[in-house]
């Protein structure tokens, strides 16, 4: 016969369970949920985690698409390339500045390659202080704008660009294709960050870029510091001019040449 104490305890437990049942609660929360009411009624406890089926494997991350997308759909001429340059979504990750198309004609005497458009460029590349410096240099060399092709590696002004990732994602292939379509007689590369895209390994020390290889062949190339550094350092401007004279054998393009 149950004692008064055990009867009171059983009654209190039953009342507590009824209260939680009316509240809609029949399980506690923890690392392993358990149905306490079910266990009290004789139900089998849930299986330990080791007895359950193995968790499904996580999906394998897919690599990001290469810059430029499907190569088979790259434009086949320079005019189509300009439109593609302004519209192809994979060429950059967006930004506040607009995309700026390259300017100039195929087969130009010189292709000038910079890292990106200037901050305040809106419709034409290199319209600010850096562009003015470049125009002065080209005028001194006797090269009018119509005999120069102006291009950038990135389609828009991109502060703090991740050049290591840009190189890994395949922008070098797009650059080589661009040079092939432009077919310049010479290539002037302005900017240290561009060199890995031209095939230079930074671990090899100081760059000595003499040519740029692309699918259609090879073009003579000269590398110097970016226009921002040339603006700030007269000594770099003097060095560029001397290297230019050595590279071109002192030729100026307002003179007749073969």
C-alpha positions in Angstrom: 0.0 0.0 0.0 1.6 3.3 -1.0 2.7 5.6 1.8 1.2 9.1 2.1 4.5 10.6 1.1 4.8 8.5 -2.2 1.2 9.3 -3.1 1.8 13.0 -2.7 5.0 12.8 -4.8 3.3 10.8 -7.6 0.4 13.3 -7.6 2.9 16.3 -7.8 4.8 14.7 -10.7 1.5 13.9 -12.6 0.4 17.5 -12.0 3.6 18.9 -13.3 3.5 16.7 -16.4 -0.1 17.7 -17.1 0.8 21.3 -16.8 3.6 21.0 -19.4 1.4 18.9 -21.6 -1.3 21.5 -21.6 1.4 24.1 -22.4 2.3 22.1 -25.6 5.7 21.1 -24.4 6.7 17.5 -24.5 10.5 17.7 -25.1 13.5 19.5 -23.6 16.2 21.3 -25.6 19.8 20.1 -25.6 22.5 18.8 -27.9 20.4 15.6 -28.3 16.6 16.2 -28.0 14.7 13.6 -26.0 10.9 13.1 -25.6 10.7 12.8 -21.8 7.0 12.0 -21.8 7.4 9.2 -24.3 10.2 7.7 -22.2 8.0 7.8 -19.1 5.4 5.8 -21.0 7.9 3.1 -21.9 8.9 4.3 -25.4 12.4 3.4 -26.5 14.9 6.2 -26.2 16.2 7.7 -29.4 19.3 6.1 -30.9 22.7 7.5 -30.2 24.2 9.7 -32.9 26.6 6.8 -33.8 23.6 4.6 -34.6 22.0 7.0 -37.0 22.7 7.2 -40.7 25.8 9.0 -41.7 25.3 12.7 -42.6 25.1 13.5 -46.3 28.5 14.9 -47.6 28.7 18.6 -48.1 28.5 19.7 -51.8 31.8 20.4 -53.4 32.3 24.1 -54.0 32.3 25.0 -57.6 35.2 27.1 -58.9 34.3 30.7 -59.9 33.9 31.2 -63.6 37.0 32.6 -65.4 37.1 36.2 -66.3 35.5 36.8 -69.7 33.2 33.8 -69.5 33.0 31.3 -72.3 36.1 31.9 -74.5 34.3 30.6 -77.6 32.0 33.6 -77.3 34.7 36.3 -77.1 34.3 38.9 -79.8 36.2 38.5 -83.0 37.0 42.1 -83.9 38.1 45.3 -82.0 34.8 47.1 -82.4 32.8 44.2 -80.9 35.4 43.9 -78.2 34.7 47.5 -77.1 31.0 46.7 -76.7 31.8 43.4 -74.9 34.2 45.3 -72.6 31.4 47.5 -71.5 28.8 44.8 -71.0 30.4 41.4 -70.1 29.5 40.9 -66.4 32.5 38.7 -65.5 35.1 41.3 -66.3 34.8 42.9 -62.9 32.7 42.8 -59.7 31.0 46.2 -60.3 31.5 49.5 -58.7 30.4 53.1 -58.6 32.6 54.3 -61.5 31.4 53.6 -65.0 33.1 51.2 -67.4 35.3 53.0 -69.9 36.1 51.6 -73.4 39.5 51.6 -74.9 40.1 54.1 -77.7 42.1 54.1 -80.8 42.4 52.1 -84.0 43.8 48.6 -84.7 47.4 48.6 -86.0 48.4 51.7 -84.1 52.0 52.7 -83.8 51.8 52.3 -80.0 49.4 50.7 -77.5 49.6 52.3 -74.0 48.3 50.0 -71.3 47.4 51.3 -67.8 46.0 49.5 -64.9 42.5 51.2 -64.9 40.8 54.3 -66.0 41.3 57.5 -63.9 38.9 58.2 -61.0 37.0 60.9 -62.8 36.9 59.3 -66.3 33.3 59.1 -67.4 33.2 58.5 -71.2 36.8 58.6 -72.4 39.8 56.9 -70.8 42.6 59.0 -69.4 41.0 62.5 -69.3 42.5 63.6 -66.0 45.9 64.7 -64.8 47.4 61.3 -65.6 46.1 61.5 -69.1 47.5 65.0 -69.5 50.9 63.8 -68.5 50.7 61.0 -71.0 49.6 63.3 -73.8 52.6 65.6 -73.1 54.9 62.6 -73.3 53.4 61.4 -76.5 53.5 64.9 -78.0 57.2 65.1 -77.2 57.7 61.7 -78.9 55.8 63.0 -82.0 52.9 60.6 -81.6 49.5 62.2 -82.0 46.5 60.5 -80.3 45.2 59.1 -83.6 48.3 56.9 -83.9 48.0 55.6 -80.3 45.7 52.9 -78.9 44.8 53.6 -75.2 43.7 50.7 -73.1 43.4 49.6 -69.4 43.6 46.2 -67.8 40.4 46.8 -65.8 37.2 48.2 -67.4 36.5 50.7 -64.5 38.4 52.6 -61.8 38.7 50.1 -59.0 40.4 51.3 -55.8 42.2 48.6 -53.8 41.9 46.1 -56.7 43.0 42.6 -55.7 45.6 42.0 -58.4 46.6 38.6 -57.1 43.0 37.4 -57.5 42.6 39.2 -60.8 45.6 37.4 -62.2 44.5 34.0 -60.8 41.0 34.4 -62.3 42.4 34.7 -65.8 42.6 38.4 -66.7 45.9 37.8 -68.4 44.2 35.7 -71.1 41.8 38.6 -71.8 44.7 41.0 -72.0 46.6 38.9 -74.5 43.4 38.6 -76.6 42.9 42.3 -76.4 46.5 43.0 -77.7 46.0 40.4 -80.4 42.9 42.3 -81.7 44.5 45.7 -81.4 47.7 44.6 -83.3 49.9 47.5 -82.1 53.5 47.9 -83.4 54.7 48.6 -79.9 53.3 48.2 -76.4 54.0 50.6 -73.5 53.0 49.1 -70.1 52.6 51.6 -67.3 52.1 50.1 -63.8 53.8 47.5 -61.6 50.6 45.6 -60.9 50.2 44.8 -64.6 53.4 42.8 -64.9 52.2 39.4 -63.7 49.5 39.6 -66.4 52.3 40.0 -68.9 54.0 36.9 -67.8 56.5 38.4 -65.4 57.1 36.5 -62.2 57.6 39.0 -59.3 59.9 36.5 -57.6 62.4 37.1 -60.4 63.2 40.6 -59.1 63.3 43.8 -61.2 61.2 43.6 -64.4 62.9 43.8 -67.8 59.9 43.4 -70.1 61.1 43.4 -73.6 58.2 41.8 -75.5 54.6 40.7 -74.9 53.5 37.4 -76.2 49.9 36.9 -77.4 48.1 34.3 -79.6 48.9 36.1 -82.8 52.6 36.5 -82.1 54.9 38.9 -80.2 55.0 42.7 -79.8 58.0 44.8 -78.5 57.2 46.1 -75.1 58.5 48.6 -72.6 57.5 48.8 -68.9 57.7 51.7 -66.6 56.0 52.9 -63.4 52.3 53.8 -63.3 51.2 57.3 -64.3 50.4 58.2 -60.7 54.1 57.6 -59.7 55.3 59.4 -62.9 53.3 62.4 -61.8 54.8 62.4 -58.4 58.5 61.8 -59.3 60.3 63.8 -62.0 63.2 61.4 -61.8 60.9 58.6 -63.0 59.7 60.8 -65.9 63.3 61.5 -66.9 64.1 57.8 -66.8 61.1 56.9 -68.9 62.2 59.4 -71.6 65.7 58.0 -71.7 64.5 54.5 -71.9 62.0 55.5 -74.6 64.8 57.0 -76.7 66.9 53.8 -76.2 63.9 51.6 -77.1 63.0 53.5 -80.2 66.6 54.3 -81.3 65.8 58.0 -80.8 63.1 58.0 -83.4 60.3 60.5 -83.2 57.1 59.8 -85.1 56.8 63.2 -86.7 59.8 62.2 -88.7 59.4 59.9 -91.8 60.0 56.3 -90.9 59.7 52.9 -92.5 
